[in-house]
Amino acid sequence: MARPTSMAARRELGDELRRLRGERRGAEVAGRLGWSESKLSRIETARTGISEADLERVLRLYSCTPDEHLRLRELARRGRVRVWWAPYRSWVAEPYDEYVAFEAEAVVMSEWESQVVPGLLQTDEYAHAVIEVGAEVRDPEVAQRRIALRMARQSVLTRDPPPRLCIVIDEAVLYREVGGRAVLRRQLQRLLDASQRPGVDLMVLPFSAGSHAALTEAFVIFEFAGDQRPPVVHSEDLIGGRLRTKPADVRVYRDAFADLRGRALDVAQTREIIARTGDRLR
């Protein structure tokens, strides 16, 4: 079995530490370690890594076995590995950092977008037009860094093996002139090209589909290799989005995506409508 990558290892370690804590209150454990309760929470929820010295103190407190020591130390070591997007971390919100980590590790991504082209399929000029009007973006340098990160993220589509990408976009995305007509025309050509990639299923939800189960938000469902990694949902908002991990919540989004796929045009029909729309922009 493949070893977990950085974020996966950090999350597995956090889950194990939470299990070992058992019924003890977080405030009690944090106090005995001389930490703030928020530090313990960030480690258990994988929002931050843990140093070797801190891990040793936790494991002594929990009276772990030698085998547990070895396994958890290895998870912590892998959780501290520098990831490729580390240089961009100071330019994005924490939820986006987690989003990129899940995107880098997922084997299946199921995404619904009603407003704009999904980031993995955007051209750089389209991405620029989207990012520069972000509600929390005021500094041009921040915008440029985020554009660079978005373009770098697209390398996930060429990894070996590539992830399976299932995307449903609203028909409105094909007409919204993000960046202007010329930018949109080139973006539609990128969508056509992407739809030819192995493992990419791109579908358009037509206006005629009417109401559906995902009218209120865009989201992506990440699925991972192996039975030990449950799916994770990321839903969008104006300040970076929200992660949902509870099985009941994930099931709601799975059902919503199934509804969208059932109402969407098939892949061939989607290519036709994208091509027709692009021709009208010439």
C-alpha positions as CSV (number, residue, x, y, z in Angstrom):
1,M,0.0,0.0,0.0
2,A,1.3,3.5,-0.9
3,R,2.4,5.6,2.0
4,P,0.3,8.7,2.7
5,T,1.5,12.0,1.3
6,S,2.0,15.1,3.4
7,M,-1.5,16.3,4.1
8,A,-2.8,12.7,4.3
9,A,-0.1,11.8,6.8
10,R,-0.9,14.9,8.9
11,R,-4.6,14.0,8.9
12,E,-4.0,10.4,9.8
13,L,-1.7,11.5,12.6
14,G,-4.3,14.0,13.9
15,D,-7.0,11.3,13.9
16,E,-4.7,8.9,15.8
17,L,-3.8,11.5,18.4
18,R,-7.4,12.3,18.9
19,R,-8.2,8.6,19.4
20,L,-5.4,8.3,21.9
21,R,-6.7,11.3,23.9
22,G,-9.9,9.4,24.4
23,E,-12.3,11.0,26.9
24,R,-9.7,13.4,28.2
25,R,-10.7,17.1,27.6
26,G,-8.6,19.0,25.2
27,A,-8.0,21.8,27.8
28,E,-6.7,19.2,30.3
29,V,-4.3,17.7,27.9
30,A,-3.1,21.0,26.6
31,G,-2.5,22.2,30.1
32,R,-0.4,19.2,31.0
33,L,1.7,19.8,27.9
34,G,2.0,23.5,28.5
35,W,0.2,24.3,25.3
36,S,-2.8,26.4,24.4
37,E,-5.9,24.4,23.6
38,S,-5.9,25.9,20.1
39,K,-2.5,24.4,19.4
40,L,-3.7,20.9,20.4
41,S,-6.8,21.4,18.2
42,R,-4.7,22.6,15.2
43,I,-2.6,19.4,15.4
44,E,-5.5,17.1,15.9
45,T,-7.4,18.6,12.9
46,A,-4.2,18.6,10.7
47,R,-4.2,22.4,10.3
48,T,-0.6,22.3,11.4
49,G,2.2,19.8,11.7
50,I,3.9,18.8,14.9
51,S,7.6,18.9,15.8
52,E,9.5,15.7,16.8
53,A,10.0,17.1,20.4
54,D,6.3,17.9,20.8
55,L,5.2,14.6,19.5
56,E,7.5,12.8,22.0
57,R,5.9,14.7,24.8
58,V,2.4,13.8,23.6
59,L,3.2,10.1,23.2
60,R,4.8,9.9,26.7
61,L,1.6,11.5,28.1
62,Y,-0.6,8.9,26.3
63,S,1.7,6.0,27.3
64,C,2.0,4.7,23.7
65,T,3.5,1.4,22.9
66,P,6.9,1.2,21.0
67,D,5.1,0.2,17.8
68,E,2.7,3.2,18.1
69,H,5.8,5.4,18.7
70,L,7.4,4.2,15.5
71,R,4.3,4.5,13.3
72,L,3.2,7.9,14.6
73,R,6.8,9.3,14.4
74,E,6.8,8.3,10.7
75,L,3.5,9.9,10.1
76,A,4.7,13.1,11.7
77,R,7.9,13.1,9.6
78,R,5.9,12.7,6.4
79,G,3.5,15.5,7.6
80,R,6.4,17.9,7.8
81,V,7.6,17.2,4.3
82,R,7.7,20.5,2.3
83,V,5.0,20.5,-0.3
84,W,5.3,22.1,-3.8
85,W,2.9,24.9,-3.0
86,A,4.6,26.0,0.2
87,P,6.0,29.2,-1.4
88,Y,2.4,30.3,-2.0
89,R,1.0,29.6,1.5
90,S,1.4,33.2,2.8
91,W,-0.7,34.5,-0.1
92,V,-3.8,32.3,0.4
93,A,-6.3,31.6,3.2
94,E,-5.8,28.4,5.3
95,P,-8.9,26.6,3.8
96,Y,-7.4,27.1,0.3
97,D,-4.1,25.5,1.4
98,E,-6.0,22.4,2.5
99,Y,-7.9,22.5,-0.8
100,V,-4.7,22.3,-2.8
101,A,-3.5,19.5,-0.6
102,F,-6.6,17.4,-1.2
103,E,-6.5,18.2,-4.9
104,A,-2.9,17.0,-5.1
105,E,-3.8,13.7,-3.5
106,A,-7.3,12.9,-4.8
107,V,-7.8,10.1,-7.3
108,V,-11.4,11.2,-8.2
109,M,-12.7,14.8,-8.1
110,S,-16.4,15.5,-8.7
111,E,-17.1,19.2,-9.2
112,W,-20.1,21.4,-9.7
113,E,-19.7,25.1,-10.8
114,S,-22.5,27.5,-11.6
115,Q,-20.6,30.8,-12.1
116,V,-17.1,30.3,-13.6
117,V,-14.9,27.7,-15.2
118,P,-13.3,25.4,-12.6
119,G,-9.8,26.4,-11.7
120,L,-8.1,23.3,-13.1
121,L,-9.5,24.2,-16.6
122,Q,-9.0,27.9,-16.6
123,T,-6.6,29.8,-18.9
124,D,-4.3,32.3,-17.3
125,E,-6.1,35.3,-18.6
126,Y,-9.5,34.0,-17.5
127,A,-8.0,33.2,-14.0
128,H,-6.7,36.7,-13.8
129,A,-10.1,38.2,-14.5
130,V,-11.6,35.9,-11.8
131,I,-9.0,36.5,-9.1
132,E,-8.5,40.2,-9.5
133,V,-12.1,40.9,-8.5
134,G,-12.0,38.6,-5.5
135,A,-13.7,40.1,-2.4
136,E,-10.6,39.8,-0.3
137,V,-8.0,40.6,-2.9
138,R,-6.7,44.2,-2.8
139,D,-3.0,43.9,-3.5
140,P,-2.0,43.3,-7.2
141,E,1.0,41.2,-5.9
142,V,-1.5,38.9,-4.1
143,A,-3.5,38.5,-7.2
144,Q,-0.4,37.6,-9.3
145,R,0.7,35.0,-6.7
146,R,-2.7,33.4,-6.7
147,I,-2.8,33.3,-10.5
148,A,0.6,31.6,-10.5
149,L,-0.6,29.0,-8.0
150,R,-3.8,28.3,-10.0
151,M,-1.8,27.7,-13.1
152,A,0.7,25.5,-11.2
153,R,-2.2,23.4,-9.8
154,Q,-3.1,22.3,-13.3
155,S,-0.1,20.0,-13.4
156,V,-2.2,17.6,-11.4
157,L,-3.9,16.7,-14.7
158,T,-0.6,15.5,-16.2
159,R,0.6,13.4,-13.3
160,D,0.9,9.6,-13.7
161,P,-1.7,8.3,-13.2
162,P,-3.9,11.4,-13.6
163,P,-7.0,11.8,-11.4
164,R,-10.5,11.1,-12.7
165,L,-12.1,14.5,-13.1
166,C,-15.9,14.7,-13.3
167,I,-17.2,18.3,-13.8
168,V,-20.6,19.7,-14.3
169,I,-20.9,23.4,-15.2
170,D,-24.0,25.5,-15.6
171,E,-24.8,26.6,-19.1
172,A,-24.5,30.2,-17.8
173,V,-20.7,29.7,-17.5
174,L,-20.5,29.5,-21.3
175,Y,-22.0,32.9,-21.7
176,R,-20.6,34.9,-18.8
177,E,-18.0,37.1,-20.5
178,V,-15.3,36.9,-17.7
179,G,-12.5,39.1,-19.0
180,G,-14.4,40.0,-22.2
181,R,-15.5,38.1,-25.3
182,A,-12.0,37.3,-26.6
183,V,-11.0,35.9,-23.2
184,L,-14.1,33.8,-23.0
185,R,-13.7,32.5,-26.6
186,R,-10.2,31.2,-25.8
187,Q,-11.5,29.8,-22.5
188,L,-14.2,27.8,-24.3
189,Q,-11.5,26.4,-26.7
190,R,-9.6,25.3,-23.6
191,L,-12.7,23.5,-22.3
192,L,-13.0,21.7,-25.6
193,D,-9.4,20.6,-25.5
194,A,-9.8,19.5,-21.8
195,S,-12.9,17.5,-22.7
196,Q,-10.7,15.3,-24.9
197,R,-8.3,14.3,-22.1
198,P,-8.5,10.7,-20.8
199,G,-10.3,10.7,-17.5
200,V,-12.0,14.0,-17.9
201,D,-15.8,14.0,-18.0
202,L,-17.1,17.5,-18.7
203,M,-20.8,18.1,-18.8
204,V,-23.0,21.1,-19.1
205,L,-26.2,21.5,-17.1
206,P,-28.6,23.3,-19.6
207,F,-31.0,26.0,-18.7
208,S,-33.8,23.7,-19.6
209,A,-32.9,21.4,-16.6
210,G,-34.7,23.9,-14.3
211,S,-34.3,23.6,-10.6
212,H,-31.9,21.1,-9.1
213,A,-30.3,19.9,-5.9
214,A,-27.3,22.3,-5.9
215,L,-28.8,25.7,-6.6
216,T,-27.1,27.4,-3.6
217,E,-23.4,26.7,-3.9
218,A,-20.5,25.3,-5.9
219,F,-18.5,22.4,-4.5
220,V,-16.0,19.6,-5.2
221,I,-15.9,16.1,-3.7
222,F,-12.4,14.6,-3.3
223,E,-12.0,10.9,-3.2
224,F,-8.7,9.2,-2.3
225,A,-7.0,5.8,-2.8
226,G,-7.5,3.1,-0.2
227,D,-10.3,2.5,2.3
228,Q,-8.7,4.5,5.1
229,R,-9.2,7.9,3.5
230,P,-12.9,9.0,3.5
231,P,-14.1,11.5,0.9
232,V,-13.9,15.2,1.7
233,V,-16.2,18.0,0.3
234,H,-15.1,21.6,-0.2
235,S,-17.9,24.1,-0.8
236,E,-17.2,27.7,-1.9
237,D,-17.8,31.0,-0.3
238,L,-16.4,34.5,-0.5
239,I,-13.6,34.0,2.0
240,G,-12.1,30.7,0.9
241,G,-14.7,28.0,1.4
242,R,-15.5,25.3,3.9
243,L,-14.4,21.6,4.3
244,R,-17.0,19.0,5.2
245,T,-15.9,15.6,6.4
246,K,-18.9,14.1,8.2
247,P,-20.2,11.1,6.3
248,A,-23.8,12.3,6.5
249,D,-22.7,15.7,5.0
250,V,-20.6,14.0,2.3
251,R,-23.6,11.9,1.4
252,V,-25.8,14.9,0.8
253,Y,-23.2,16.3,-1.7
254,R,-22.9,13.0,-3.4
255,D,-26.6,12.8,-3.9
256,A,-26.6,16.4,-5.2
257,F,-23.9,15.6,-7.7
258,A,-25.7,12.5,-8.9
259,D,-28.8,14.7,-9.5
260,L,-26.7,17.2,-11.5
261,R,-25.1,14.5,-13.6
262,G,-28.5,13.0,-14.3
263,R,-29.9,16.3,-15.6
264,A,-26.7,17.4,-17.5
265,L,-26.0,17.0,-21.2
266,D,-23.8,14.0,-22.0
267,V,-20.1,14.5,-22.9
268,A,-20.7,14.6,-26.7
269,Q,-23.7,17.0,-26.4
270,T,-21.5,19.2,-24.1
271,R,-18.8,19.5,-26.7
272,E,-21.3,20.5,-29.3
273,I,-22.8,23.3,-27.1
274,I,-19.4,24.6,-26.1
275,A,-18.3,24.7,-29.8
276,R,-21.5,26.5,-30.9
277,T,-21.1,29.0,-28.1
278,G,-17.5,29.7,-29.0
279,D,-18.4,30.2,-32.7
280,R,-20.9,32.9,-31.8
281,L,-18.1,34.9,-30.0
282,R,-15.9,35.1,-33.2
